[in-house]
Structures are given as structure tokens and as C-alpha cells.
Amino acid sequence: MKHTQKPTAGRIGWHSLLLLTLLSSGLVQAELAVDRTTATVQDRAGILRRPAIAAVKPVLAEGIDNVVLPLQDVDFRRGPDGAGRVLVSLASSQVGVDVHQQGNKLVVDFLKTSLSEGLRRRLDVTDFGTPVQSVSTSQVGDRVRMVVEARGRWEHSAYQTDKQFVLELREPKVDPNKLTQGPGYAGEKLTLNFQNIEVRSLLQVIADFTNFNIVSSDTVTGNVTLRLKDVPWDQALDIILQAKGLGMRKTGNVIWVAPKDEIAAREKQEFEAKAALQTLEPVRTQSFQMNYAKAVDIASQLRGEVLGQQGTSVTAAGARLLSPRGSAVPEPRTNQLFVTDIPSRLEAVQDLIKKLDIPVRQVMIEARIVEASDTFGRSLGVKLGGSDLRGIRGGDAGYSIGGGNRAAFGGSYDAVSATTLERANALTSANTQFVNLPALAIGTTTPPAFALSLFSPTANRFLDLEISALQADGKGKVVASPRVITADQTQAEIEQGVDIPYQAAAGVTGATTVQFRKASLRLTVTPQITPDGGIILNVEVAKDTPGTVYNGGVAINTKRVKTNVLVENGGTVVIGGIFSSTEQEDINKVPLLGDIPIAGNLFKNRTLKTEKTELLVFLTPRTLSDVITTAR
């Protein structure tokens, strides 16, 4: 048996394509494709040992048969603060994504996806001024690989919203008091070996090594003995400062070193000076036009107001963003906000409004309430009677009971109606209750009957038998699917039903009034979108239907579920279900006679009922785009 293994490669533009085929015998076959010309090279020894091997047709990426979903689009945009965003449109929200870093590159694999020829490209995004230099996409086996090349220092984050995958690269935040940016210590390594050296002299050595300007306070004194080998210089400086209880503050390329208490006192003086300046600094007024948020709500947040227990606004301590001299006045008619404060606070207010005045993400929640029922019923009964018409016709209706004694049983003891037996004549007497155990109705269906009459040769004595039987099967399925769209963390409710009127006594006079009871299908839900794209649902689903009607009103059959559940975007979850099964068997019989084997069935009726119902409630939440396009 011959085994081959072929690497898959794609051709972009006019580049060459090299395919290698490794055979089980060690034979290597190479195919070099340049433009549309193909050259085949084989190992000569392999050809001499084996018959000639047919040329292998190149396997291109577009020929893969097991590709599940296509990649829709790849785009690049510049985000806030100079961040680079790679936007990938997926065919489904269930596509698996693998992100890993290789040096200064980020490699993103989209599992079980395919890439069209138009998207197999390299995007040069250097001109955008972001850490991202290029974005390359290609087909690798049954996955699409995207390679993002970056420069300098950067950090990344990746998240997925519905069918869009977003990869963001941005420069790390700069700590002005950190000697080298990034995690840990990244300074050039040095070796220090001193015995009882002054701290000032040691700081001078570090300043000469790093080309930083170091200013020492007059209170920096003392000696230190240390031996450090191949230690980053910023770590060595931290060790020296911690050993002597010193601190530092960095401004540009100047480092100020002083005892920690002195630095804290200096910063306190600066803060007090700024606070004093705020009481003297002139204020100005700036207007802000709200687009999505309400100006009244933003004004309350700037003033630090929260809702109290009595529904009134209460100012929370420490929550006020405005200065003591600042004020915020909302204009509900135009949805504008007028803020009066010092310039530094106005800048903070503007930054806060940019973060708060954004469109709220929306969620569509679809609930499916499936109610299935399966009923079965069987009923079997008899009517048994007899008629003796001899007395009515002038004869002797008696029967010998022994010893020359006779007993008369004239009349009719028939439980079978004349209509059933079609015995309508003047000599037919009225119905009597002899054995009257017919089959019972199941639901609204009356059981059919079969009657048989046995009579004497003179047709004056009758034995009547009526057998009634009914078997009923019923299956039903009720599906209700309410849907509602609401904003993130905003409660929504949708309801459909009927108000059922009933009479109720009112007051001491007992006068009746008409009141209403509601039987409806209701969905109440409050969604919350999590940072990773999931959706937390606080949901209540109720399905009420009219039940039995009584003199005082009507009963309501209630089915309700209330829960809090976390669901992935676009996923479906069963939040609850009820299964009920009822089996009932009723037997009515004549004592003793009904217990006789076989013949006892003529003196009893039997009813069997089986009812099964099942209720399931499904929920499917989906996040919507920021803007919903309306149909025209």
C-alpha cells in the first residue's frame, strides 16, 4: 500500500508554488509551478527501483471539500488613542478562533473556514499610524490564517460580537514614574561591586551609565555595600532606593531622588496649592449636545446624585465630579447640558460625556413555549333488561317458584330504551333501571351502542342487551413564540391574551359588579451583555389559559417560569420544563354479579383514561448592530 502526504499551499499573484510529495518508500517528488508552467523533478534512484510515478496534480486551497463556512470580509480601521483594529466578518457566530503570539506577530486561526481569492492578500496599513504594519490572510488546510505584524511596544485584546471578530493592538499605557515601560525590568544590564560607597556616588555611577539626569535631595545621605551582577539598571536603582528608604519621581529624562516622607510632603503641598487655585481660577460655561443619553441623567451623575429610598435624589459623598463652584443645568427640550466650572474640570466632564453618550447595544430575545399533549381513553359498559308483556296482554305473568306457588313479575325491567331496540308499540312499557351501566362519555364524545333483544316464540317476553364502547386518542402541540427587542439592562415586556369578565359582589349591599381576570401569554426580560459577548437574562415567561367555569367566575390555568441565566450570543437554552402524566381507571359494577368471571362483564362498566402533557420553554438571545435599518 502506498501512502502520500501533500502540504497545501496557495499561489498569490505571480509567485512560484512548490509542492512536495513524501512517499512511504522515501521517494521525494517535487513540483515547481511558476505562472502556468509546471516542472516535475524526481529522485532518479527512486525511479530505477519503482515504476514511473504519474505526475501529481497540485492541490490548491480552493479545492478543499471539507470547508464548512466562508470568511466574509477582512477590514482595518484606526481606533481611538491610535489603536489598530482588524475587523473580520464571519459567516456564523460559532466559528472557532485561536489567537497566539509569535515574536512581533499575532497569528489568528479561524477553524473550519475558507477564504475566497479576493481576500487572500496582504494589507499594508503603515500609513494609519498604529502599531500594526501589515495584515496577511491565507488558507492553511481547513482553516484561514491571519498574520498581523506590528512594531515597537504594544499590547493586544481580542473579542467577538455576534458575527464580527475584532483584534485590537495599541501602545501600552505610559507610567511617568516608571523608568522603563512594560512589565518587569527592561533596562540595560550592569554589574556593581562596591564596599561602603556613598549613596550619592552610587547614584552618580548609575546616571553616567544610563545618561539620565539624577537630582538628589540634601537629605539623601548614608553609605551602602552591594554586589550586583548582570542586573537591569532600573532594578538596581530600585534596590538601592528601597535599601535606604528613598523614593523617586521621574519627569522626562530627569530623576529626582529624596526620602519618601519628603516626596509625600512635597506632593501634598502641590495638591493643596492646586486646590487653593481652584477657588480663585475663573469659571466658564460650555454646552454639550447629548445624542443618545438624556441630559437630565448626565447632570445627575455630574452632581453625584443617586436615587434615595423615597425616590428623591440624594448627593453621594465623593461621587461629585464638578468642583464646589461648578454647576450642571440640563435642557430637556433640546437635550443639551450646560456646565459651568473651571477649565480643568470641564475637560474631565467632556471626557466623561464621550464615554457615556454612546448608543446602547440592543438585544432581541425570542422565547418558544412548546406544549405537547397525548391523551387516551377507553370505556366499555352494558345495559341489561327484561320485559314480560303477558300480563299486559291479558295472560298470566307469573312464574312457578315451587310447591304450586307462583310469583308475578309483570311489566318491564328493561334498561334499554325503545329507541335503541326500535320496539315502538303500544305494549312497550317505560324504561326501568335493571342493569344500567353504560360506557361513559370521554370528553364531549358520546359512546355508540349496540343492542340485542331475545324474545319468546309468542313475543311476549324479552331479554334485552345493549353494549356501548368508546376509544378516543388525542394528540396536540401548541407552540407560542413571543419576541421582543430591548436595550442593554432595560426591561421589556410583551403580552397577548384576553380579559375574562366575571361578576363579583361589592360592598355591604351585595350588589354585583363586573370584574376581569387576565389570561395571557407574557414575556418579561431584562438582558445584560457581558464583556465577553455573553448575555445574562433575568426573564419571566408565563402562559395562562382559561380553565373551568364556576358560578363565581372562571379558573385560570397558570404555567410560569422565572429565572436568571447566562446564554452565549445566538445560543438556545431550555430554561424550564414540566412533564405530567395522569392514569385513571374507574370500574362501576353490581356487587357479586360483577365479580363473576367473564359473565360479570355484563354487570359492570370500565373506563380507562391516560393523559400526558409536557411543557418546554426555550430562549434565544441575539445582540443586534448599533443601528437598526428600518424597512422602507
GISUL-V150390 format. One line per field, one symbol per residue. phi: phi as a letter, one per 30 degrees, with the letter a starting at -180 (. if undefined). burial: + if it has 16 or more other ideal C-beta (glycine too) atoms within 10 Angstrom, else -. A space follows every 10 residues. Layout:
BEGIN
phi=???
burial=???
END
This chain:
BEGIN
phi=.ccbbcdcbc ccicddbccc bccddjdccc bccchccccc bbdddddddb ddcddcdecd ddcdccdcbd ddabbbbccd iidccccccc dadcddbbcb cbicbccccc dhbbbdddcd abcccdddib ddcabcbacb icbccccccb bicabbbbab bhcbcbcbcb dddccdccdb djdicbdddb bbbbchcddd dddddddddc idccccdddd bjcbcabbbh cedddddddd dddcicbbbc bicccccaed dddddddddd dddddddddc ddcbcbcbcd ccdddddddd dddicbdddc icdbdddicd dddecdbbcd cddchcbccc adeddddddd dddddcdbdd dcbccccbcc bcbbbbbbbb abbbabbbcd ddcjcccdbd cjiidbbcbd jbbcccdddd dhcdbdcddd dbccbbbddd dciccdddbb cbbcbdedhc bbbcbbcbba bbcbbbbcbc bdbacbdeib dbbbbbabcc dacbdbiddi ddbcbbccbb cbbbbbcbdd edjdbcccbb bbbcbdcdcc ddlbdcdcbb bbabbcbddi dcbcclabbb bbbbbcbcad eiddcdeidd ddbabbbbbb bbbbbbbcbb cbdcddbcdd dc
burial=--------+- +-----+-+- +-+---+-+- +-+------- -+-------- --+----+-+ +-----+-+- +--+-+---- --++++-+-+ --+-+-+--- -----+-+++ --+++---++ ----+--+-+ +++-+++++- -+++++-+++ ---+-+---+ +-+++-++++ +-------+- ----+-+--+ -+------+- -++--++--+ -+-+-+---+ ---+---+-- +++++++--+ +----+++-- ----+++++- --+------- -------+-- +-+----+-+ --+-+--+++ +++++----- ---------- +++--+-+-+ ----+-+-++ ++--++--+- --+---+--- -+++++++++ +---++++++ ++++++++++ -+----+--- ---------- ++++++++-+ +-+----+-- +--+++++++ -+----+-+- +-+------+ -+-+++++++ -+-------- -+-+-++--- -+-+-----+ -+-------- --------+- +++++++-+- ----+++-+- +++++----- --------+- +-----+-++ ----++---- --------++ ---+------ +++++++++- --+-+-++++ +++------- --
END
